[in-house]
């Protein structure tokens, strides 16, 4: 079956649907985020799924402020010199999660190349604060690549993980995500300051840790080929990555990279099948899929078995 790719990008195709949702859970999520003076990638990166996710009572919290030290061409998060650090942020995160009564939490951050540990301590302390309040909460990190301090960052995070192991089960103590975002050929324009090989190195180091599952994501529609996507999926699986998501790149503003292609849902379905054949345990693929979209699903499935 031939897959359809829309090359006239002046208008979004009919299969791109954005849920602006203001259902019953939306207000509670909004209050929990803003009353605790927190940032979310949902807002800062202008995620198209914010309405749906916030209405379900889920949000992806963004640590270490709202200013990134890098300038990725696809990203709406502002770039600059942060000059901001709040040692109490992990406590506020834990309080917000408790008020929302969440059992699964995703934490990400801006890149903080200005910090000696790249921000690893804040991830580790957030895990401590969360598990002190709720020992069995499932936690997913979506971290930066930690540039030149990967070994130190992995050690800092794992010290916290080992201090609060979950009860023995098939579930991991931590899901460690880091997104490669696109294919190596497009890194110079899409991911300035990042390196494809460095991202794979971090994922491989995380995958070698006990009771850790690793996860990554790709945005499609930046000009990559199908063959390049398959090669990245193979690289990720070879690095030990267990979970992967594939979604459509949507230009958040005129200052960001333009969309090269809108990928038809049939192509996403094909790539999902390819990813499963390569050996990923969990795959999400579709136009509006993002790395933390329904991230809790595999945990819920495993717990129900």
C-alpha positions as CSV (number, residue, x, y, z in Angstrom):
1,X,0.0,0.0,0.0
2,X,1.4,3.4,-0.9
3,X,1.6,5.9,1.8
4,X,0.5,9.5,1.2
5,X,2.8,12.4,2.1
6,X,1.4,15.9,1.8
7,X,4.0,18.2,0.3
8,X,1.8,21.3,0.1
9,X,2.5,22.6,3.6
10,X,0.5,25.8,3.4
11,X,-2.3,24.2,5.3
12,X,-2.5,21.5,7.9
13,X,-4.1,18.3,6.6
14,X,-7.4,17.0,8.0
15,X,-5.8,14.4,10.2
16,X,-4.1,16.9,12.4
17,X,-6.6,17.6,15.1
18,X,-5.7,19.7,18.2
19,X,-7.9,19.2,21.3
20,X,-8.1,22.5,23.1
21,X,-10.0,20.8,25.8
22,X,-11.5,22.4,28.9
23,X,-13.0,19.2,30.3
24,X,-13.5,18.6,34.0
25,X,-9.9,17.9,34.9
26,X,-8.3,20.8,33.1
27,X,-8.8,23.5,35.9
28,X,-7.4,21.3,38.6
29,X,-4.2,20.6,36.6
30,X,-3.9,24.3,35.8
31,X,-4.1,25.3,39.5
32,X,-1.7,22.6,40.6
33,X,0.9,23.8,38.1
34,X,0.6,27.6,38.7
35,X,-0.1,27.6,42.4
36,X,3.2,25.8,42.9
37,X,5.0,28.2,40.5
38,X,6.0,25.3,38.2
39,X,6.8,25.1,34.5
40,X,5.5,22.5,32.1
41,X,6.8,21.5,28.7
42,X,3.0,21.5,27.8
43,X,3.0,25.3,27.9
44,X,6.6,26.3,27.2
45,X,6.9,24.1,24.1
46,X,3.3,24.8,23.0
47,X,2.4,21.1,22.9
48,X,-0.8,20.5,20.8
49,X,-2.0,17.9,23.3
50,X,-2.1,20.1,26.4
51,X,-5.9,20.4,26.4
52,X,-6.4,16.6,26.3
53,X,-3.6,15.8,28.8
54,X,-4.5,18.5,31.3
55,X,-8.1,17.4,31.2
56,X,-7.0,13.9,32.1
57,X,-5.1,15.3,35.0
58,X,-1.6,14.7,33.6
59,X,1.2,17.2,32.8
60,X,4.9,17.0,32.1
61,X,6.8,19.2,34.5
62,X,9.8,21.0,33.3
63,X,12.6,21.5,35.8
64,X,15.2,24.2,36.1
65,X,13.2,27.1,34.8
66,X,11.9,28.2,31.4
67,X,15.2,29.2,29.7
68,X,17.4,26.8,27.7
69,X,21.1,27.2,27.0
70,X,20.7,25.7,23.5
71,X,18.7,26.8,20.5
72,X,17.1,23.9,18.8
73,X,15.4,24.9,15.6
74,X,12.2,23.1,16.3
75,X,11.7,24.1,19.9
76,X,9.5,27.0,21.3
77,X,11.3,27.1,24.7
78,X,13.1,30.4,25.0
79,X,16.9,30.4,24.7
80,X,19.4,32.5,26.8
81,X,21.5,32.5,30.0
82,X,19.1,31.2,32.7
83,X,20.7,32.6,35.8
84,X,18.0,30.8,37.8
85,X,18.3,28.0,40.2
86,X,15.8,27.1,43.0
87,X,16.8,24.3,45.4
88,X,13.2,24.1,46.6
89,X,11.8,23.2,43.1
90,X,11.9,19.4,43.8
91,X,9.7,20.0,46.9
92,X,7.2,22.1,45.0
93,X,7.1,19.4,42.3
94,X,6.3,16.7,44.9
95,X,3.6,18.9,46.5
96,X,1.9,19.5,43.1
97,X,2.0,15.8,42.3
98,X,0.5,14.9,45.6
99,X,-2.3,17.4,45.2
100,X,-3.0,15.9,41.7
101,X,-3.0,12.4,43.2
102,X,-0.8,11.1,40.4
103,X,0.6,7.6,40.2
104,X,2.8,8.2,37.2
105,X,4.9,11.4,36.7
106,X,7.0,12.6,33.8
107,X,9.8,15.1,34.6
108,X,11.8,16.9,31.9
109,X,14.0,20.0,31.9
110,X,15.6,22.6,29.7
111,X,19.3,22.2,28.9
112,X,21.4,23.7,31.6
113,X,24.9,23.6,30.2
114,X,25.8,26.4,32.7
115,X,25.5,24.0,35.7
116,X,28.4,21.7,36.7
117,X,26.2,18.6,36.7
118,X,23.9,19.7,33.9
119,X,21.0,19.7,36.4
120,X,21.3,16.1,37.4
121,X,21.0,16.9,41.1
122,X,17.5,18.4,40.6
123,X,16.3,15.3,38.8
124,X,17.7,13.1,41.6
125,X,16.3,15.3,44.4
126,X,12.9,15.4,42.7
127,X,12.9,11.6,42.7
128,X,13.7,11.6,46.5
129,X,11.0,14.1,47.3
130,X,8.4,12.2,45.2
131,X,9.1,8.8,46.7
132,X,9.4,10.1,50.3
133,X,5.7,11.1,49.9
134,X,4.6,8.2,47.8
135,X,7.0,5.2,47.8
136,X,5.4,3.4,44.9
137,X,5.0,6.3,42.4
138,X,6.2,5.5,38.9
139,X,8.6,8.1,37.6
140,X,9.8,8.9,34.1
141,X,12.7,11.3,33.4
142,X,13.2,13.0,30.1
143,X,16.7,14.4,30.5
144,X,19.1,16.4,28.5
145,X,22.2,14.7,27.1
146,X,24.4,16.2,30.0
147,X,27.0,17.1,27.4
148,X,30.4,16.5,29.1
149,X,29.3,15.1,32.4
150,X,27.3,12.0,31.4
151,X,29.0,9.6,33.8
152,X,28.6,12.0,36.8
153,X,25.0,12.7,35.9
154,X,24.1,9.0,35.6
155,X,25.8,8.3,39.0
156,X,23.9,11.2,40.7
157,X,20.5,10.0,39.4
158,X,21.2,6.3,40.1
159,X,22.2,7.1,43.7
160,X,18.7,8.5,44.3
161,X,17.0,5.6,42.4
162,X,18.9,3.0,44.5
163,X,17.8,4.7,47.7
164,X,14.1,4.3,46.9
165,X,13.7,1.1,44.9
166,X,10.1,0.0,44.1
167,X,8.8,-3.3,45.4
168,X,10.1,-6.3,43.4
169,X,8.1,-6.6,40.2
170,X,8.4,-6.6,36.5
171,X,8.2,-2.8,36.4
172,X,11.3,-0.6,36.3
173,X,12.4,1.6,39.1
174,X,12.8,4.4,36.6
175,X,12.0,5.1,33.0
176,X,14.9,7.2,31.6
177,X,14.1,9.1,28.5
178,X,16.2,11.2,26.2
179,X,15.0,12.2,22.8
180,X,17.2,12.0,19.7
181,X,14.5,14.0,18.0
182,X,15.6,13.6,14.4
183,X,18.0,11.8,12.0
184,X,21.8,12.6,12.2
185,X,21.8,14.5,8.8
186,X,19.5,17.1,10.2
187,X,21.2,17.8,13.5
188,X,23.1,20.9,12.4
189,X,19.9,22.7,11.6
190,X,17.5,21.1,14.1
191,X,19.6,20.4,17.1
192,X,22.4,23.0,17.4
193,X,24.7,22.2,20.3
194,X,23.7,18.6,20.4
195,X,25.3,15.5,18.8
196,X,23.6,12.3,17.7
197,X,26.4,10.1,19.0
198,X,26.3,11.8,22.4
199,X,22.6,11.2,22.7
200,X,23.1,7.5,21.9
201,X,25.9,7.3,24.5
202,X,23.7,8.6,27.2
203,X,20.9,6.2,26.4
204,X,23.3,3.3,26.3
205,X,24.7,4.3,29.7
206,X,21.2,4.6,31.2
207,X,20.1,1.3,29.7
208,X,22.9,-0.5,31.5
209,X,21.7,0.5,34.9
210,X,19.7,-2.0,36.9
211,X,15.9,-1.7,36.9
212,X,16.0,1.2,34.4
213,X,14.1,1.2,31.1
214,X,15.1,3.7,28.4
215,X,13.0,5.6,26.0
216,X,13.5,8.0,23.1
217,X,11.4,9.9,20.5
218,X,11.6,11.2,16.9
219,X,9.7,14.0,15.2
220,X,8.9,13.4,11.6
221,X,8.3,16.0,8.9
222,X,11.6,17.9,9.1
223,X,12.9,16.4,5.8
224,X,14.1,13.0,6.8
225,X,13.7,9.9,4.7
226,X,11.9,6.7,5.7
227,X,15.2,4.8,5.4
228,X,16.9,7.3,7.8
229,X,14.2,6.8,10.3
230,X,14.6,3.0,10.2
231,X,18.3,3.4,10.7
232,X,17.8,5.6,13.8
233,X,15.3,3.1,15.2
234,X,17.9,0.3,14.8
235,X,20.6,2.5,16.4
236,X,18.3,3.1,19.4
237,X,17.5,-0.5,19.8
238,X,21.2,-1.4,19.6
239,X,21.8,1.1,22.4
240,X,19.3,-0.8,24.6
241,X,16.4,1.5,24.2
242,X,13.1,-0.2,25.2
243,X,10.4,2.4,24.3
244,X,10.0,4.8,21.4
245,X,7.5,7.3,20.2
246,X,7.1,8.9,16.7
247,X,5.2,12.1,16.1
248,X,4.6,14.8,13.5
249,X,6.7,18.0,13.8
250,X,4.4,21.0,14.1
251,X,6.0,24.4,13.7
252,X,5.3,26.2,17.0
253,X,6.1,29.7,15.6
254,X,7.4,31.5,12.6
255,X,10.8,31.7,14.3
256,X,11.1,27.9,14.2
257,X,12.0,25.5,11.4
258,X,9.2,25.1,8.7
259,X,7.4,21.8,8.3
260,X,8.9,19.9,5.3
261,X,6.2,17.2,5.2
262,X,3.0,16.2,6.8
263,X,3.2,12.5,7.3
264,X,0.0,10.5,6.7
265,X,-1.3,8.3,9.5
266,X,-0.7,5.2,7.3
267,X,3.0,5.9,7.3
268,X,3.0,6.2,11.1
269,X,1.3,2.8,11.3
270,X,3.9,1.3,9.0
271,X,6.7,2.8,11.1
272,X,5.1,1.5,14.3
273,X,5.1,-2.0,12.9
274,X,8.7,-1.6,11.9
275,X,9.7,-0.5,15.4
276,X,7.9,-3.4,17.0
277,X,9.6,-5.8,14.5
278,X,13.0,-4.3,15.5
279,X,12.2,-5.2,19.1
280,X,10.9,-2.2,21.0
281,X,8.6,-3.1,24.0
282,X,6.4,0.0,23.7
283,X,5.7,2.0,20.6
284,X,3.5,5.0,20.1
285,X,3.3,6.5,16.6
286,X,0.9,9.1,15.2
287,X,0.6,12.7,14.0
288,X,0.0,14.1,17.5
289,X,2.1,11.6,19.5
290,X,4.7,13.3,21.8
291,X,7.3,11.6,23.9
292,X,5.3,11.7,27.1
293,X,1.8,11.2,25.5
294,X,0.1,8.4,27.4
295,X,3.5,7.6,28.9
296,X,1.9,5.8,31.8
297,X,0.1,3.2,29.6
298,X,2.8,0.5,29.7
299,X,2.9,0.6,33.5
300,X,-0.8,0.3,33.8
301,X,-0.8,-2.7,31.3
302,X,2.0,-4.5,33.3
303,X,0.2,-3.9,36.6
304,X,-3.0,-5.4,35.3
305,X,-1.4,-8.6,34.1
